[in-house]
Amino acid sequence: MPKYSEKSPRELSVEAVLPLRLTGGYSSFDVQRAGMIIQSLDKFWIDDQKLLLWVIVSGDRFDRSTLPTCKRVVTRVIKERDLIKQLSEYSDASGWFKQQLIKLAAYHVVKSDFYLVLDADVICTQQFSENSLIVDGKALTDWEWKSTHAEWWAGSAEILQHKEPLKGFGMSVTPEILCRHVCKELLSHIEQLYNEHWCTALMRRKIWTEFTLYCLYATRSQLMARYHHSRPWMIRHRQALRSRHNVWFERDFRRWEPSSAF
């Protein structure tokens, strides 16, 4: 068992971000699921410094005491409107879009070069540390065919005014690791394109996702290769952020292979 340093967890090159939705459909269970993911992070984080986890909530009713007490994870709770004040104008907007905005905007509070983006329906199943997430100054990155979610890539390309063919591989879905510098540059670029706050610009337009926007911008700006490991590198080194077998719905348990996750 490592001894944990009393130094600030901000000194790590990677932090983590977890948006939570307190009410509304599937997300009504986010608080309960948050407890499970935080406990799993606490169990499997093996760095000599604690992991700083930013929990971003949608309102004032969140009871911080509902979060588990941890030895290896430091949790800090902030309200989404304190992160993006423009969200108050979109109270009826889909939580799915709001969470994507939050993940991009988290660079405002994160001080590390990179941050691990999580959802409440994710759990950690293997040991990990700063050095296993960021290797040689680049983040581990999961990839998938762009054709898997072609409408996301097309919508993001339209927003960014990209005309290139949407072929090959792009960033996959949560969990992923984002570079703070790229997020800052991406949102600034969107504001320059539309002459309005980036949140307003994105909420006016559908359909896009945080990772398709991020990947398209970073690739064109030659930042993807600078801050992220390529798909060939990930395959060659047998690295992945997600298990090969994921459970999204109850029916998925019939084909799930637990050994692939643990």
Secondary structure as the mmCIF struct_conf table of DSSP 4:
data_model
#
loop_
_struct_conf.conf_type_id
_struct_conf.id
_struct_conf.beg_label_comp_id
_struct_conf.beg_label_asym_id
_struct_conf.beg_label_seq_id
_struct_conf.end_label_comp_id
_struct_conf.end_label_asym_id
_struct_conf.end_label_seq_id
HELX_LH_PP_P HELX_LH_PP_P1 PRO A 2 SER A 5
BEND BEND1 GLU A 6 LYS A 7
HELX_RH_3T_P HELX_RH_3T_P1 PRO A 9 GLU A 11
BEND BEND2 LEU A 12 SER A 13
STRN STRN1 VAL A 14 PRO A 19
BEND BEND3 THR A 23 GLY A 24
HELX_RH_3T_P HELX_RH_3T_P2 GLY A 25 PHE A 29
HELX_RH_AL_P HELX_RH_AL_P1 ASP A 30 PHE A 44
STRN STRN2 TRP A 45 TRP A 45
BEND BEND4 ASP A 47 GLN A 49
HELX_LH_PP_P HELX_LH_PP_P2 LYS A 50 LYS A 50
STRN STRN3 LEU A 51 VAL A 57
BEND BEND5 SER A 58 GLY A 59
TURN_TY1_P TURN_TY1_P1 ASP A 60 ARG A 61
HELX_RH_3T_P HELX_RH_3T_P3 ARG A 64 THR A 66
BEND BEND6 LEU A 67 LEU A 67
HELX_LH_PP_P HELX_LH_PP_P3 PRO A 68 THR A 69
BEND BEND7 LYS A 71 ARG A 72
STRN STRN4 VAL A 73 LYS A 79
HELX_RH_AL_P HELX_RH_AL_P2 GLU A 80 LEU A 83
HELX_RH_3T_P HELX_RH_3T_P4 LYS A 85 TYR A 90
TURN_TY1_P TURN_TY1_P2 SER A 91 ASP A 92
BEND BEND8 ALA A 93 ALA A 93
HELX_RH_AL_P HELX_RH_AL_P3 GLY A 95 ALA A 105
HELX_RH_3T_P HELX_RH_3T_P5 ALA A 106 HIS A 108
TURN_TY1_P TURN_TY1_P3 VAL A 109 VAL A 109
BEND BEND9 SER A 112 ASP A 113
STRN STRN5 PHE A 114 VAL A 117
TURN_TY1_P TURN_TY1_P4 ALA A 120 ASP A 121
BEND BEND10 GLN A 126 GLN A 126
STRN STRN6 PHE A 128 PHE A 128
HELX_RH_AL_P HELX_RH_AL_P4 GLU A 130 LEU A 133
STRN STRN7 ILE A 134 VAL A 135
TURN_TY1_P TURN_TY1_P5 ASP A 136 GLY A 137
STRN STRN8 LYS A 138 ALA A 139
STRN STRN9 TRP A 143 TRP A 145
HELX_RH_3T_P HELX_RH_3T_P6 LYS A 146 HIS A 149
HELX_RH_AL_P HELX_RH_AL_P5 ALA A 150 LEU A 160
TURN_TY1_P TURN_TY1_P6 GLN A 161 GLN A 161
BEND BEND11 GLU A 164 GLU A 164
BEND BEND12 GLY A 168 GLY A 168
STRN STRN10 PHE A 169 MET A 171
BEND BEND13 VAL A 173 PRO A 175
STRN STRN11 GLU A 176 CYS A 179
HELX_RH_AL_P HELX_RH_AL_P6 ARG A 180 TYR A 194
TURN_TY1_P TURN_TY1_P7 ASN A 195 ASN A 195
BEND BEND14 GLU A 196 GLU A 196
HELX_RH_AL_P HELX_RH_AL_P7 TRP A 198 MET A 203
TURN_TY1_P TURN_TY1_P8 ARG A 204 ARG A 204
BEND BEND15 ARG A 205 ARG A 205
BEND BEND16 ILE A 207 ILE A 207
HELX_RH_AL_P HELX_RH_AL_P8 GLU A 210 ARG A 220
TURN_TY1_P TURN_TY1_P9 SER A 221 GLN A 222
HELX_RH_AL_P HELX_RH_AL_P9 MET A 224 TYR A 227
STRN STRN12 HIS A 228 HIS A 228
HELX_RH_AL_P HELX_RH_AL_P10 ARG A 231 ARG A 236
TURN_TY1_P TURN_TY1_P10 HIS A 237 ARG A 238
BEND BEND17 LEU A 241 ARG A 242
BEND BEND18 ARG A 244 HIS A 245
BEND BEND19 PHE A 249 PHE A 249
HELX_RH_3T_P HELX_RH_3T_P7 GLU A 250 ARG A 254
TURN_TY1_P TURN_TY1_P11 ARG A 255 ARG A 255
HELX_RH_3T_P HELX_RH_3T_P8 PRO A 258 SER A 260
TURN_TY1_P TURN_TY1_P12 ALA A 261 ALA A 261
#
